[in-house]
Amino acid sequence: MELNFTKMHGTGNDFILVDARSLDISDLEGTTRKLCERKFGVGADGLILVLPSETCDFRMQIINADGSEAEMCGNGIRCFAKFLYEKGITEKTELSVETLAGVIKPELLADGRVRVDMGEPRLLREEIPMNGPDGEKVINEGIEIDGETINITAVSMGNPHAVTFVSSTESHPVEEIGTVVETHKLFPKKTNVEFVEILSDEEINMRVWERGCGETLACGTGACASAVACSLNGKTKRNIRVNLIGGTLEVVWDKETNHIFMTGPATTVFEGTLNNI
């Protein structure tokens, strides 16, 4: 099978995008692993497929580099929207996109960035999902990691996040702690892990350990979850800048609608064709 693809990134979180509306990829997990492998493949944090939808303009399917399927990806959906417009698949600058996390609405801005209505954050334990009594929120709750306790705030943006506050993101052992928290028994579907350093009430630094990927240069849903966690813990305003290794995102938790709005870049790196996939 011949496969046309576009490599894109959103603040360093990179993806392989494919118009799969007329494709049938039989071994999606194996194909994704092959494509995302950085030594022998194209190399990416995930594969994003453009698919038809009966309820929205398009459907987005995202597969992590390890072959597991993700519910949503904030950086990925910005790339998804930019890809559709640049390829002439749509002339719309405001889209409705079907995802496993629900309907997400990206908007292409005049300056080239993409603003995304990420919907409402979900805070109840069963919505994360996280084991324990239903109906409870997990805000600055201690969990045991290798005999030590770290405090987390749990937020779902359609996918699970555990946010912890640290004194310095640069020196923090992200891989060591992220690996353990990702697979902690409290999270039946595993979790993404965000490490947040407060710079002011309007700005934070963030590093992320992504479920199914390891540490990445950025995570859009993680930036949104971190903004919510910061506000819930009284550390920042509801409108903040989130500095990631790969760039900066603007995140607003709108008080009236309870929706999260994320704005950031989406950049095309290169295009190509793969044979015998």
N, C-alpha and C positions, 0 to 999 in steps of 0.2 A: 504494500500500500504506500502511495505517495502522500506525504503530509506537508502542507504549507503551514508555516507558523510565523508568529511575530514575537520577538523577545522584548519585554517591557519591564519597567520597574517603577515603583512608587516609593520614594524616599529610601531606595536601596533594597526594598523587598521585591525580589525579581520573580517574574512569571513567564511561562510560555503560553501564549494565547493562540487558540485554534478555532476557526469557524467550523463547528461540527454539526451544523444543521442538516447536512446530507452525508455525514460520515457514520460508520459503525465501527467503533474501536472495540474489538472483542475482549482483549485482555487489558482493560484500562489500568489496573493496578500495576501490572508488569511494564506496560508502555510508559506510564508516568515515571516509574523508577528509572527506566532506561533514559528517558529524555532529560530528567532533572539531574542525573549524575554529572558532576562537574568535571570529571577527568575524561570520561568517554562519551558523554552526551552533550546536549546544548548547555545544560546547567541552569538550575532555577530552584526557588523555594517551593514551587508548585506549578501544576498545569491547570489552566483555566479554559473551559469549553463554552462556546456560544451555542445555545440550544434554543429551539422554539418553545414558546409558552402559550397555553390556552387562556391564561388570565392576565398576563403582563406583556410588555413589548418583547421581552426576551427572558430566557432562563439562564442563570449562571451556575455552572458546576465547577467546583474547585477540588482538586486532588493534591494533597500534600506530597512532598518529595518522597516520603516513605510508602506511598501508595494508599494511605488512608484518606477518606473523604472528609472535608471540613464543611461546617454548616455555612460559614460566611467568611469573608476576608475584606477588611476595610481598604487596604492598599490595593487589593486585587480588583475590587469593584470600580475603583477610579480608573485603573488600567482598562478594565472591561468597557467602560463607557467611552473612553478615549479611542479605543480600538474600533468600536462600532462606528464612530463618527469618522475617523480618519480613513477607514476602509470603505466608506460609502454604503455601509450596510443599513445605516439610518441617517436621516437628516435632522432628527430631533436632537435638541440640546438638553431636554429634560426627559428622563426615561423612568419607567417602572420595570424593575428587574425581579424576577422570581428567584428566590434562594431557599435553601433549607431552613434559614432563619426567618423566613417571611419575605414580604415585599420591601425592597430597598429602592430608594429614589435618588439616583445621582443626577447632578446638573453640571454641564460644561460651562465654565465661566469665560468671559471675554479675555482674561489674562492667561488662559491656557490651563489654569488649575481646574480641579473638579471638586464641587461641594456635594456632600452626600448627606441626605436625611437618613440616619442610621436607625431611626425608630426609638422606642423607649428602652432604657436599661431594665434588666430583670434582676431583682435583688433577693427574692425568696430562695431559701436553701434548695427546694425541690426544682426551682427554675434554672439553677446553675448548670447541671445538677450536682448536689453535694449531699452526702449521707448525713442523716440526723433528723431532728424533728421538723416536720413540715410547718410552713408558716413563719419561720424565723429568718431574719436577716443575719448575715455574717459580716460584721463590721469590727475590724481590729480584734479579731478572735485569734487566740493562740492555738497553734497546732505543733505537735511534736515532730521534730526532724532530727534523727540520729541522736536522741537523748537531749536535744536542745529545743527551746520553744521559739518560734517566730510568729509574729502577728500578721494576719492576712485580712483583707477585705475582698469578699467574693462578689463578682458582677458577671452577669451574662449579657453579651451583646448578640445573642443568638448562638454564641459559642462561649465556653467557660473561661473565666479569668480569675486568677488569685493575685491580688496586688499587695505588695509589701513595701514599706518605706525604709530607706537605707540612708546612711550619712553620705555615702559617695557611690555613685553608679560605676565610676571608673575602676575603683579598687575592689568592688564587691565580687565574691565568688559565684557568679551567675550560673555557670555550668554545673558546679558542684551542688548548689541548692536547687536550681531549676530542675535538674534531672529527678531529684527525689520528690519535690512538690508535684511535678507533672504526673507522676505515677502513684501519688499518695492514695491510700485506701479510702480516704474521704471523698475522692472524685471518681465515680464509677465510669465516666467517659474520659478520664484524664483531664488535664487543664493546661491552659497557657499560664505563664507566670511572669508578672511584671515587677521590676525593681525600680522604685521611684525615689528620686532625690528632689526635695523641694528647694527651689531657688528663690521664689517670692510667691505672693498670693496670685500671681498671673503667669508663672512660668515654672516648668519642671524639666528635669532630665529623666529619661526612661530607657532602660534596657529590657529586652524581652527574651524569654526562653519559650519558643513556640512548640506547642504540642505537635509531634510528628515531623518537626524540622530541626529542632535545636535552636541555638541562638541565631537570630536574624537581625538585619540592620534596622528593621522597623516592623511595626505591627499596627495597622489602623484600628482594628477593634480593640487592641490592647491600649492604644492611646485614649480611646473613648472610655474604656473601663477604668483607666487610671484617673481620668478627669473626674469621673463619678466618685471614685474612691477618695480622691483628694477633697472633694466637696463634702462628702458624707463625714469625713473625719475632721472637717473644719480647717483644713490646711490651705485651701485656695478658694478663689472665686469660681463661678460656674463657667467663666470664659477664660481659657488659658492657652498658652503656647506649650507644645510638647516637643522637646528636643530629643531626637533619636539619633543613633549613630549615622543613619543615612540621610538625615534632614529634619525639617521641622513641620509639624502639623498644627493647625488651629482647630481647637475643639470647643464647642459651646453646648452646655447642657441647658436648654431653654426651659425657663421656669413655667411658662404658660402652657406649653404643649407637652412637657416632660420628654421631648425628643432630643436626641443628640445629633448635632450637626458637625461634620468633620470636613475640613478643607485642606487640600494639598495637591502636589503635582502628580502627574502621570507621564512617563517619558518612554518613547520608543527607542530601543537600543539597536536592533537590527532585525531583518527578515530573512527567511530561508526556506528551503525545501529539503525534506528528508525522504530518502528512498528505502524501501524494504523494511518498513516499520511494522 
